[in-house]
């Protein structure tokens, strides 16, 4: 079990996961998002490569269009 802090809220997951799996879990797969992990932006091209670790601090920002 790992614990992550996502946008200031602690969440627990049964198994380790990567950023792409987290996006799927949060139902954000078709959204324009930016993810920061422990103060560093993760490039979209690395989402499936970035394995999350217990205690990681994540900020997930969803782009909203409008006019």
ZABA-634308 format. One record per residue (C-alpha): residue number from 1; y negated, x negated, z negated. Coordinates in Angstrom, 2 decimals, padded with zeros to 5 digits, always signed. Example, Ala and Ser with C-alpha at 12.3 -4.5 7.8 and 13.67 -1.06 7.14 Angstrom:
k->1 | Y->+004.50 | X->-012.30 | Z->-007.80
k->2 | Y->+001.06 | X->-013.67 | Z->-007.14
END
This chain:
k->1 | Y->+000.00 | X->+000.00 | Z->+000.00
k->2 | Y->-003.48 | X->-001.27 | Z->+000.83
k->3 | Y->-006.86 | X->-000.07 | Z->-000.34
k->4 | Y->-009.87 | X->-000.16 | Z->+001.97
k->5 | Y->-013.44 | X->+000.84 | Z->+001.32
k->6 | Y->-014.71 | X->+002.83 | Z->+004.31
k->7 | Y->-018.40 | X->+003.75 | Z->+004.34
k->8 | Y->-018.52 | X->+003.30 | Z->+000.57
k->9 | Y->-015.42 | X->+005.38 | Z->-000.24
k->10 | Y->-012.11 | X->+003.89 | Z->-001.38
k->11 | Y->-009.11 | X->+005.00 | Z->+000.65
k->12 | Y->-005.47 | X->+004.05 | Z->+000.27
k->13 | Y->-002.92 | X->+003.64 | Z->+003.04
k->14 | Y->+000.87 | X->+003.44 | Z->+002.68
k->15 | Y->+001.28 | X->+000.60 | Z->+005.16
k->16 | Y->-000.81 | X->-002.19 | Z->+006.61
k->17 | Y->-002.72 | X->-001.23 | Z->+009.74
k->18 | Y->-005.01 | X->-002.72 | Z->+012.33
k->19 | Y->-008.45 | X->-001.46 | Z->+013.32
k->20 | Y->-007.12 | X->+000.52 | Z->+016.31
k->21 | Y->-004.64 | X->+002.34 | Z->+014.03
k->22 | Y->-007.41 | X->+003.08 | Z->+011.55
k->23 | Y->-009.54 | X->+004.59 | Z->+014.32
k->24 | Y->-006.63 | X->+006.82 | Z->+015.29
k->25 | Y->-006.05 | X->+007.81 | Z->+011.65
k->26 | Y->-009.74 | X->+008.77 | Z->+011.35
k->27 | Y->-009.53 | X->+010.74 | Z->+014.66
k->28 | Y->-012.28 | X->+008.65 | Z->+016.26
k->29 | Y->-010.34 | X->+007.32 | Z->+019.28
k->30 | Y->-012.58 | X->+008.84 | Z->+021.98
k->31 | Y->-015.90 | X->+008.32 | Z->+020.21
k->32 | Y->-018.49 | X->+005.60 | Z->+020.69
k->33 | Y->-018.21 | X->+003.65 | Z->+017.44
k->34 | Y->-019.06 | X->+000.32 | Z->+015.89
k->35 | Y->-017.06 | X->-001.17 | Z->+013.04
k->36 | Y->-018.19 | X->-003.80 | Z->+010.59
k->37 | Y->-015.57 | X->-005.54 | Z->+008.46
k->38 | Y->-016.76 | X->-007.50 | Z->+005.43
k->39 | Y->-020.20 | X->-007.93 | Z->+007.00
k->40 | Y->-019.06 | X->-008.88 | Z->+010.52
k->41 | Y->-019.02 | X->-006.64 | Z->+013.61
k->42 | Y->-015.59 | X->-006.38 | Z->+015.22
k->43 | Y->-015.71 | X->-006.42 | Z->+019.03
k->44 | Y->-013.96 | X->-003.41 | Z->+020.57
k->45 | Y->-011.70 | X->-005.79 | Z->+022.52
k->46 | Y->-010.24 | X->-007.02 | Z->+019.21
k->47 | Y->-009.53 | X->-003.67 | Z->+017.55
k->48 | Y->-005.77 | X->-003.90 | Z->+018.10
k->49 | Y->-005.68 | X->-007.56 | Z->+016.98
k->50 | Y->-007.64 | X->-007.21 | Z->+013.74
k->51 | Y->-005.16 | X->-006.58 | Z->+010.91
k->52 | Y->-006.82 | X->-005.00 | Z->+007.88
k->53 | Y->-006.23 | X->-006.48 | Z->+004.44
k->54 | Y->-006.28 | X->-005.03 | Z->+000.95
k->55 | Y->-009.85 | X->-004.90 | Z->-000.32
k->56 | Y->-011.57 | X->-004.98 | Z->+003.08
k->57 | Y->-014.99 | X->-003.33 | Z->+003.16
k->58 | Y->-015.58 | X->-001.37 | Z->+006.36
k->59 | Y->-018.60 | X->+000.39 | Z->+007.78
k->60 | Y->-017.85 | X->+002.79 | Z->+010.64
k->61 | Y->-020.82 | X->+004.02 | Z->+012.65
k->62 | Y->-020.43 | X->+006.77 | Z->+015.25
k->63 | Y->-023.06 | X->+006.86 | Z->+018.01
k->64 | Y->-024.70 | X->+010.26 | Z->+018.41
k->65 | Y->-026.43 | X->+011.21 | Z->+021.64
k->66 | Y->-029.33 | X->+013.55 | Z->+021.84
k->67 | Y->-032.72 | X->+014.02 | Z->+023.18
END
